[in-house]
């Protein structure tokens, strides 16, 4: 079948995740040489028609294992199924997204196939002499490192989310569909029993689409109950600037910036943060930034999509009350419409 670069696809109900679509773009960039095909490997449930979505983002061949046991991530079934397929076809690379499931699967595949795992990858491109350059983040994101990789054996690559962005889909594209057998584990292996909603306070900052962040302008730790109250109402993840961590207001894993976490949410809400360059670098990939600060000249106010000048300890309570009132009015409207329908 020729040389292949695989993307392990992750299903999001009736569509593929944005990260899967993004990684197909990564594979397309790498597969510039003649004879290399971009392939997607999907282990899921109720996958009918998903090959069209995968094809529209660049997959030329789609391997699908469809089984009820794969409705939720089943580590043993996925690694058994994909590793056996890899032994047969020997792809150049198996690209996984650095999601919770992707991190788990990539490590298991590397161990099963006895091959290299490169994590925190940001780019993959061909070089001379049938080699490829893999670029990734090192030192907690403070630097980039590049390695030249041969094609003697399959390598596993773990790619960070939102590192490239989505390309526009081409619905005219078609992909070859190959259905593969699901290798199921025995009864002694774990199975999915139930899904428990994540506690918004524990969601990793890099995984969240809505991040609220606070800084020295919160004045003291006792003011944090307002942040947590608003976060609970909105379902946001909470982080902070270096001063909040240095003062012990937040744990170190909640620090945002060059020496903390780099975030790229759909919405970043900053309360009382001036915006040192290290912090700005950690939030620059956010889609929308809203900043509340008393200082109109604060750096974060200059880059914000919406800047609100005011004392956060006055703005926060007012914002909480407004959101509560809005939510109550929406609830009453829904109840009224339901009553009229009856």
N, C-alpha and C positions, 0 to 999 in steps of 0.2 A: 504493500500500500504506500510505500515511500515514507519519507521522514515526516514526523508530526510534532506539533507543539500543542500540549493539552492545557485546557483551562477547566478546573473542577468547578462546575456551576452550582450555585446555591439557589434554591427555589424560594420564592416569596409568594405563597398562595398560588394565584393563577398566572404569575409572571416570574421572571428572574430578578434577582437583586441587582441594584445599580452597580454594585462592586463587580458582579459577574460580567456585566456589560462593559465595564471599564477595563477589566482584565482581558477581554477579547480584543480590545484596542491595543493593549500591550503585546499580545501574541501576534497581531497583524504586523506591528512594527518590526518584530523580531523575524517574522517569516517572509523576509524580502527576497530570499534566494529562491531560485526555481526549484520546484519539487517539494517544498515544505508546506504542509497543510495546517491550517488553524482548526483545531478540534475542541469540542466541548464534551465533557463527561458529566452526566447528570444522574445521580442516584436519588430518586424521589418517589412521589406518589401522585397519581392523577396528573401525569406529565403531558397528556395529549395536547398537541399544538405548540408546546414550548420550543420545539425545534425551530419554528418560524421566528420566534423572538431571538433565539440564539443566532440564527442565520442572518437576521437583519443587522446584527452588530459585528458580523465578521466570521462566524463559524462556517467552515466548509464541510465539516463532517461532525455529526453529533451521535455520541454513544449514550444510550439511555437504559438504565435499569429502573423499572417501575414495579414497586411492590408496596403493599400496605405497611410492612415493617419499616419502610423508609419514609413514612409520612413525617416522622420526627427523626432527627439525627441519630443514627445507630452506628456508633464508632466501629464496632466489629464487622458489621455487614458492609459498611462502606470501604473499609480498608481491605477486606478480603476480596470484594468485588473489583475494586479499582486496581489493586496490586496484581491480581491475576490477569487482568486485561493489559496492564503495563508490561508484564513479563512476556506476553504474546506479541505486542506491537512495538515495544521498546521506543517510546517517544523520546525526543530530545530533552524536553522539559515537561514537568507537571507543575502548573501554576495554581496556587491556592491563595485565596484572600485571607488576610490576617484578621479574620473574625474569630469568635470563640471556637466555633466548630472547625474553621479552617486551620487554626493553630494546632488544634488537637490532631486533625487528620494529616496535616503535612508532616508532623513529627512521627506519627505512626507509619506513614508511607515510607519515609526515609529509613526507618528502622527495618521495616519489612523487606524493602528492596535493597537494603545495605548500600545506600548511596548518600550523597551529600544533600544537606538541607541549608539553603541560604535564606535567612529570614530578614524582615524589615527591608525588602527590596523596593526600589523606586523606579528602575528602568532596566530594560533588556534590549540589546541591539546587536546585530551581527558585526563581526570584524573580519579581518583577512584570515585565510588558511582554515576555513570551516570552524571558526571559533566564535564565541559570543562574549560580550562584555555585560556583566551583571553589576549594577550600581545599587548600593543600599545605604541606609543610615547607620552610623556607628556612634559610640559614646553618647548614648541617649539622645540622638538626633543632633548633636553639636557638629558633626562632620559627616562627609560622604566618603564612601570607600568603593573602589571598582576592582573587580576581579575578572580575569580572562578565563573562560570555562571552555573546555573541549567538548566533543560530542561522543566520547568513548562510552559513556554510560548515562542513563537518565539522571537528571538532577531535579530536586524538588525546590521550588521557589515560593517563598511566602511574601506576597505583595501587600503593602500598606493600602488602606482605603483612601480614596479621594486624592491620590497622588498624581493622577493624570487628567481626570475629567472624562465626561461621556462624549463620544462622537455621535453625530446624527445618524439614526438608523436608516438603512436602505431596505424597505419592505419588498423590493423586487428580487433580493437575493434569495437563493435556495441553498439548502444543505442536504447532504446525504445522511439519511437516518439509519442508524444501526442499533437494533435492540439487543441488549446483552442480558445474560442470566444474572439474577441476584443470588449471591452466595450468602445464605442465611446462617447465623450462628446457632449453636445448640441452646437448649433450655437453660444451661448454667451461666449464660452471659446476660448482662443487664439489658432491660427493655424499658421503653418509655411507659410510664404509668400515668402521669398527669403533668400539666404545664402550670407553673406557678409564676404569676406576674412578678417582674423584678422590682425591688425596692428602689425608687428613684434616687434615694440617698447613696446607693451603692453602685449605680451604673458607672462604668468607666468613662471618664471625660472624653476620651478619643472615640467612643462609640455613640455618644449622644448627639442628637440633632438639635437639642435646645439646651444651651448652657447659660447659667446665671453665675456671675463672678463678682466678688467683692474685694475691696482693698482697704487701705488705711483709713479712708474716709468714713468707714463704718464706726469709727471712734473706739469701740470696745467690743469685747466678745459678747456682752449682754445684749447687744443690738442684733445679734445673729438670729434671734428667734423670728425676726421679720423676714429675713432671707429664706429661712426654712419654711415659713408659713406660705410665702409666695411661691416657692419652688413646689410645695405640695399641691397647691391649687392648680398650677400650670403644668405639673409633671416634668419639671426641669431638673437637670443635674447641676450640682453646686461645686464651684471651684473658687480659686482666689489668687491674688498676686503674692509675691514673695513676702511682703510685710505680714500678711495674715498667717503665713506659715511660721515665719520667724517668731511671731508673738505667741504661737501655740493656739491660734484661733481655729486653724484647720490642719489636718494631717498632711505630711509631705506629698502623698500621692494625689492631693487635690490642688497642687500648685500648677499654675498655667504660665508658660513662658519658655524661653530657650533652655533653662536648666530644670524645667518641669515638664508638663505635658503640652504638646502642640495639638490644638483643637481646630476642627473645621466644621462647626455645626451650621445648620440652616439659620439659626438665630443665636447671637451672642449678646447677652444683656449684662452690662458692666455697671456696678454700683460703687461709687467712691474710689475709682481707680484712676490714677493720673495718666498712666500709660508709658512707663519706661520702655526704652527700645527693646529690651529683652522680652517684655510682656507683649508688645506689639507684634514681634516676630512669632510669638506663639499663637496669635489669633488672626493673623493676616489672611488666612484662607477661609475665614467665616463668610457665609453668604451675605448676612446682614448683621451690622453691629449697631447696637443702641447703647448710648452712654449717658449716665446721670452723674453730674459732678458740679460742685460749686464754682470751680475755676473754668471759665469759658476758654482759657488759653491752654488748658491741659492737652498734652499730645493726643490722648485718646479721643478728645472732643473734635479734633481736626480730621480724624480718619473715620469717625462714626457716620453711618448712614442717617442716623437720627440722634441729635445731641440735645439733651435736656439739662439746662442750667438750674441747679437747685440743690438744697440740702437733702441727701439721701434719706435721712431720718425723718424728713417731712414728706418726701415724695413716696417712699415705700408704703407707709400706712394709707395714704390717699389712693395709691395704685391698688392696694389689696382690697379696699372698700369698693372701688369702682369695678373691679373684676368680679367681686362677689355679687354686686348689684346687677351686673350684666348677665352673669350666669343664672341668677334668680329670675330675671325677666325672660330669658330664653326658656327656662324650665316651665314657667307659667304659660308662655306662648304655645309650647308643645302640648301641654296639658289641655289648654283651651281648644286647640285644633283637633286633638284626639276626642274631646268631649263632643264637639260639633259633628265629627265624623260618625260617632255613635248615634 
